[in-house]
């Protein structure tokens, strides 16, 4: 018959994330478009994720942190900020990081996966899109047809560059292309830094193309195919304890009913939602 202290110890070990002999994993859920969308509340941003990331790494006696990623990309800046935050905590606490891509880990979504020491994906996941894109519309023909006169006053020769209501200026396009090339070079450098000798160093990998998991693995973008739960149980044992961390955020409807969102913000949110939908649609989702 177990003694009273032994009984207490066994009960303590049976609780989630307690006891020294039970493997424990924090899972950070990174799902959605990266950047401020939906009135600035729904996208993945460092402001929205910083406390979540910190809490996941601060959970006591964890064996690893896993990233559950499902993102078509978005803001290059926010992608890097989130990536850097994860890497900083991983180094400070000497905790390994594993990434698991679900439907999509493309563009900025792939940057998030680079925060991990190992990257895995489902066999049908879409991976890659190591490139930079800028898209807009030209309305000069529309306003001319409608009889609208465009009036713009600036201080600074380039202040009105890429105005969608003016004819496209080749010099403006050239300046934008320089910026895109610079950001693309930074993306490539990060992939090479994080993937090292694993990455297949050719133009195909960095062309902006994307692939299913097997082709991505052949190019060194991921380490293998696996699903988060099965992988963690196989590596850490069937008794592994998993605690998930998700960023806070309410639905647009809830914020409308609570009076947190103005009518103009609602209009912006709907426009942003359509833009986010177009990012997912690029990968057939």
Secondary structure as a PSIPRED ss2 file (coil, helix, strand):
# PSIPRED VFORMAT (PSIPRED V4.0)

   1 X C   1.000  0.000  0.000
   2 X C   1.000  0.000  0.000
   3 X C   1.000  0.000  0.000
   4 X H   0.000  1.000  0.000
   5 X H   0.000  1.000  0.000
   6 X H   0.000  1.000  0.000
   7 X H   0.000  1.000  0.000
   8 X H   0.000  1.000  0.000
   9 X H   0.000  1.000  0.000
  10 X H   0.000  1.000  0.000
  11 X H   0.000  1.000  0.000
  12 X H   0.000  1.000  0.000
  13 X H   0.000  1.000  0.000
  14 X H   0.000  1.000  0.000
  15 X C   1.000  0.000  0.000
  16 X C   1.000  0.000  0.000
  17 X C   1.000  0.000  0.000
  18 X C   1.000  0.000  0.000
  19 X C   1.000  0.000  0.000
  20 X C   1.000  0.000  0.000
  21 X C   1.000  0.000  0.000
  22 X C   1.000  0.000  0.000
  23 X C   1.000  0.000  0.000
  24 X E   0.000  0.000  1.000
  25 X E   0.000  0.000  1.000
  26 X E   0.000  0.000  1.000
  27 X E   0.000  0.000  1.000
  28 X E   0.000  0.000  1.000
  29 X E   0.000  0.000  1.000
  30 X E   0.000  0.000  1.000
  31 X E   0.000  0.000  1.000
  32 X C   1.000  0.000  0.000
  33 X C   1.000  0.000  0.000
  34 X E   0.000  0.000  1.000
  35 X C   1.000  0.000  0.000
  36 X C   1.000  0.000  0.000
  37 X C   1.000  0.000  0.000
  38 X C   1.000  0.000  0.000
  39 X C   1.000  0.000  0.000
  40 X C   1.000  0.000  0.000
  41 X C   1.000  0.000  0.000
  42 X C   1.000  0.000  0.000
  43 X C   1.000  0.000  0.000
  44 X E   0.000  0.000  1.000
  45 X C   1.000  0.000  0.000
  46 X H   0.000  1.000  0.000
  47 X H   0.000  1.000  0.000
  48 X H   0.000  1.000  0.000
  49 X H   0.000  1.000  0.000
  50 X H   0.000  1.000  0.000
  51 X H   0.000  1.000  0.000
  52 X H   0.000  1.000  0.000
  53 X H   0.000  1.000  0.000
  54 X H   0.000  1.000  0.000
  55 X H   0.000  1.000  0.000
  56 X H   0.000  1.000  0.000
  57 X H   0.000  1.000  0.000
  58 X H   0.000  1.000  0.000
  59 X C   1.000  0.000  0.000
  60 X C   1.000  0.000  0.000
  61 X C   1.000  0.000  0.000
  62 X C   1.000  0.000  0.000
  63 X C   1.000  0.000  0.000
  64 X E   0.000  0.000  1.000
  65 X E   0.000  0.000  1.000
  66 X E   0.000  0.000  1.000
  67 X E   0.000  0.000  1.000
  68 X E   0.000  0.000  1.000
  69 X E   0.000  0.000  1.000
  70 X E   0.000  0.000  1.000
  71 X E   0.000  0.000  1.000
  72 X C   1.000  0.000  0.000
  73 X C   1.000  0.000  0.000
  74 X E   0.000  0.000  1.000
  75 X C   1.000  0.000  0.000
  76 X H   0.000  1.000  0.000
  77 X H   0.000  1.000  0.000
  78 X H   0.000  1.000  0.000
  79 X H   0.000  1.000  0.000
  80 X H   0.000  1.000  0.000
  81 X H   0.000  1.000  0.000
  82 X H   0.000  1.000  0.000
  83 X H   0.000  1.000  0.000
  84 X H   0.000  1.000  0.000
  85 X H   0.000  1.000  0.000
  86 X H   0.000  1.000  0.000
  87 X H   0.000  1.000  0.000
  88 X H   0.000  1.000  0.000
  89 X H   0.000  1.000  0.000
  90 X H   0.000  1.000  0.000
  91 X H   0.000  1.000  0.000
  92 X H   0.000  1.000  0.000
  93 X H   0.000  1.000  0.000
  94 X C   1.000  0.000  0.000
  95 X C   1.000  0.000  0.000
  96 X C   1.000  0.000  0.000
  97 X E   0.000  0.000  1.000
  98 X E   0.000  0.000  1.000
  99 X E   0.000  0.000  1.000
 100 X E   0.000  0.000  1.000
 101 X E   0.000  0.000  1.000
 102 X E   0.000  0.000  1.000
 103 X E   0.000  0.000  1.000
 104 X E   0.000  0.000  1.000
 105 X E   0.000  0.000  1.000
 106 X E   0.000  0.000  1.000
 107 X C   1.000  0.000  0.000
 108 X H   0.000  1.000  0.000
 109 X H   0.000  1.000  0.000
 110 X H   0.000  1.000  0.000
 111 X H   0.000  1.000  0.000
 112 X H   0.000  1.000  0.000
 113 X H   0.000  1.000  0.000
 114 X C   1.000  0.000  0.000
 115 X C   1.000  0.000  0.000
 116 X C   1.000  0.000  0.000
 117 X C   1.000  0.000  0.000
 118 X E   0.000  0.000  1.000
 119 X E   0.000  0.000  1.000
 120 X E   0.000  0.000  1.000
 121 X E   0.000  0.000  1.000
 122 X C   1.000  0.000  0.000
 123 X C   1.000  0.000  0.000
 124 X C   1.000  0.000  0.000
 125 X C   1.000  0.000  0.000
 126 X E   0.000  0.000  1.000
 127 X E   0.000  0.000  1.000
 128 X E   0.000  0.000  1.000
 129 X C   1.000  0.000  0.000
 130 X C   1.000  0.000  0.000
 131 X C   1.000  0.000  0.000
 132 X C   1.000  0.000  0.000
 133 X C   1.000  0.000  0.000
 134 X C   1.000  0.000  0.000
 135 X C   1.000  0.000  0.000
 136 X C   1.000  0.000  0.000
 137 X C   1.000  0.000  0.000
 138 X C   1.000  0.000  0.000
 139 X C   1.000  0.000  0.000
 140 X H   0.000  1.000  0.000
 141 X H   0.000  1.000  0.000
 142 X H   0.000  1.000  0.000
 143 X H   0.000  1.000  0.000
 144 X H   0.000  1.000  0.000
 145 X H   0.000  1.000  0.000
 146 X C   1.000  0.000  0.000
 147 X C   1.000  0.000  0.000
 148 X C   1.000  0.000  0.000
 149 X C   1.000  0.000  0.000
 150 X C   1.000  0.000  0.000
 151 X C   1.000  0.000  0.000
 152 X C   1.000  0.000  0.000
 153 X C   1.000  0.000  0.000
 154 X C   1.000  0.000  0.000
 155 X C   1.000  0.000  0.000
 156 X C   1.000  0.000  0.000
 157 X C   1.000  0.000  0.000
 158 X C   1.000  0.000  0.000
 159 X C   1.000  0.000  0.000
 160 X C   1.000  0.000  0.000
 161 X C   1.000  0.000  0.000
 162 X C   1.000  0.000  0.000
 163 X C   1.000  0.000  0.000
 164 X C   1.000  0.000  0.000
 165 X C   1.000  0.000  0.000
 166 X C   1.000  0.000  0.000
 167 X C   1.000  0.000  0.000
 168 X C   1.000  0.000  0.000
 169 X C   1.000  0.000  0.000
 170 X H   0.000  1.000  0.000
 171 X H   0.000  1.000  0.000
 172 X H   0.000  1.000  0.000
 173 X H   0.000  1.000  0.000
 174 X H   0.000  1.000  0.000
 175 X H   0.000  1.000  0.000
 176 X H   0.000  1.000  0.000
 177 X H   0.000  1.000  0.000
 178 X H   0.000  1.000  0.000
 179 X H   0.000  1.000  0.000
 180 X H   0.000  1.000  0.000
 181 X H   0.000  1.000  0.000
 182 X H   0.000  1.000  0.000
 183 X H   0.000  1.000  0.000
 184 X H   0.000  1.000  0.000
 185 X H   0.000  1.000  0.000
 186 X H   0.000  1.000  0.000
 187 X H   0.000  1.000  0.000
 188 X H   0.000  1.000  0.000
 189 X H   0.000  1.000  0.000
 190 X H   0.000  1.000  0.000
 191 X H   0.000  1.000  0.000
 192 X H   0.000  1.000  0.000
 193 X H   0.000  1.000  0.000
 194 X H   0.000  1.000  0.000
 195 X H   0.000  1.000  0.000
 196 X H   0.000  1.000  0.000
 197 X H   0.000  1.000  0.000
 198 X H   0.000  1.000  0.000
 199 X C   1.000  0.000  0.000
 200 X C   1.000  0.000  0.000
 201 X C   1.000  0.000  0.000
 202 X C   1.000  0.000  0.000
 203 X C   1.000  0.000  0.000
 204 X C   1.000  0.000  0.000
 205 X C   1.000  0.000  0.000
 206 X C   1.000  0.000  0.000
 207 X C   1.000  0.000  0.000
 208 X C   1.000  0.000  0.000
 209 X C   1.000  0.000  0.000
 210 X E   0.000  0.000  1.000
 211 X E   0.000  0.000  1.000
 212 X E   0.000  0.000  1.000
 213 X H   0.000  1.000  0.000
 214 X H   0.000  1.000  0.000
 215 X H   0.000  1.000  0.000
 216 X H   0.000  1.000  0.000
 217 X H   0.000  1.000  0.000
 218 X H   0.000  1.000  0.000
 219 X C   1.000  0.000  0.000
 220 X C   1.000  0.000  0.000
 221 X C   1.000  0.000  0.000
 222 X C   1.000  0.000  0.000
 223 X C   1.000  0.000  0.000
 224 X E   0.000  0.000  1.000
 225 X E   0.000  0.000  1.000
 226 X C   1.000  0.000  0.000
 227 X C   1.000  0.000  0.000
 228 X H   0.000  1.000  0.000
 229 X H   0.000  1.000  0.000
 230 X H   0.000  1.000  0.000
 231 X H   0.000  1.000  0.000
 232 X H   0.000  1.000  0.000
 233 X H   0.000  1.000  0.000
 234 X H   0.000  1.000  0.000
 235 X H   0.000  1.000  0.000
 236 X H   0.000  1.000  0.000
 237 X C   1.000  0.000  0.000
 238 X C   1.000  0.000  0.000
 239 X C   1.000  0.000  0.000
 240 X C   1.000  0.000  0.000
 241 X E   0.000  0.000  1.000
 242 X E   0.000  0.000  1.000
 243 X E   0.000  0.000  1.000
 244 X E   0.000  0.000  1.000
 245 X E   0.000  0.000  1.000
 246 X E   0.000  0.000  1.000
 247 X C   1.000  0.000  0.000
 248 X C   1.000  0.000  0.000
 249 X C   1.000  0.000  0.000
 250 X C   1.000  0.000  0.000
 251 X C   1.000  0.000  0.000
 252 X H   0.000  1.000  0.000
 253 X H   0.000  1.000  0.000
 254 X H   0.000  1.000  0.000
 255 X H   0.000  1.000  0.000
 256 X H   0.000  1.000  0.000
 257 X H   0.000  1.000  0.000
 258 X C   1.000  0.000  0.000
 259 X C   1.000  0.000  0.000
 260 X C   1.000  0.000  0.000
 261 X C   1.000  0.000  0.000
 262 X C   1.000  0.000  0.000
 263 X H   0.000  1.000  0.000
 264 X H   0.000  1.000  0.000
 265 X H   0.000  1.000  0.000
 266 X H   0.000  1.000  0.000
 267 X H   0.000  1.000  0.000
 268 X H   0.000  1.000  0.000
 269 X H   0.000  1.000  0.000
 270 X H   0.000  1.000  0.000
 271 X H   0.000  1.000  0.000
 272 X H   0.000  1.000  0.000
 273 X H   0.000  1.000  0.000
 274 X H   0.000  1.000  0.000
 275 X H   0.000  1.000  0.000
 276 X H   0.000  1.000  0.000
 277 X H   0.000  1.000  0.000
 278 X H   0.000  1.000  0.000
 279 X H   0.000  1.000  0.000
 280 X H   0.000  1.000  0.000
 281 X H   0.000  1.000  0.000
 282 X C   1.000  0.000  0.000
 283 X C   1.000  0.000  0.000
 284 X C   1.000  0.000  0.000
 285 X C   1.000  0.000  0.000
